């Protein structure tokens, strides 16, 4: 038995830079048990820099910085 995966897209020429602009700014989310997620994305030269943190009870338990 063969399985095939299909995806549908109306976008043929995705501009990654324009897509990333939609995420500029600060985004915050709350999970259960005093767990929070915070992401801040800014333009950096011709790209973007993104810093994210996960905190539990006010203590940072994970973080990442990414450059796009």
NORSULUR-V607406 format. One line per field, one symbol per residue. phi: phi as a letter, one per 20 degrees, with the letter a starting at -180 (. if undefined). burial: b if it has 9 or more other ideal C-beta (glycine too) atoms within 8 Angstrom, else e. A space follows every 10 residues. Layout:
# NORSULUR-V607406
phi = ???
burial = ???
This chain:
# NORSULUR-V607406
phi = .edcdccdbe eecfegffff ffdfodccbd dflldccccc ccfblecbcc dcbdcclndf dabbdcdd
burial = eeeeeeeeee eeeeeeeebb eebbeebeee eeeebbbbbb beeeeebbbb bbbbbbeeee eeeeeeee
